[in-house]
Amino acid sequence: MEKIHKEVIVRGLVQGVSFRAYARREAAKLGITGTVKNQADGSVAIVAEGSPANMESFIAWSRKGPLMASVEQVEVSDGPVKGYDEFMIIR
């Protein structure tokens, strides 16, 4: 299976609304691996790897986020596949 790597920055009201936990749950549903982390500037940084179709679904989810989130902007960039085994929350 072909895997792609995406780096995603999500801005808006995305901290304090369980964004990271919901991202991990969504990633598990889609077979996405990588990391999610709160940033000092209030954004959430996601590094994700998976199939192109599942990655498209995951990025679409990140544009909405969980119910209490208010996503204002999502920046997506490509990178080299690193081979993550799971999707982890980084504190």
Buried (B, 14 or more C-beta within 10 A) or exposed (E): EEBBBBBBBBBBBBBEBBBBEBBBBBBEEBBBBBBBBBEEEEBBBBBBBBBEEBBBBBBEBBEEBBEEBEBEEBEBEEEEEEEBEEBBEEE
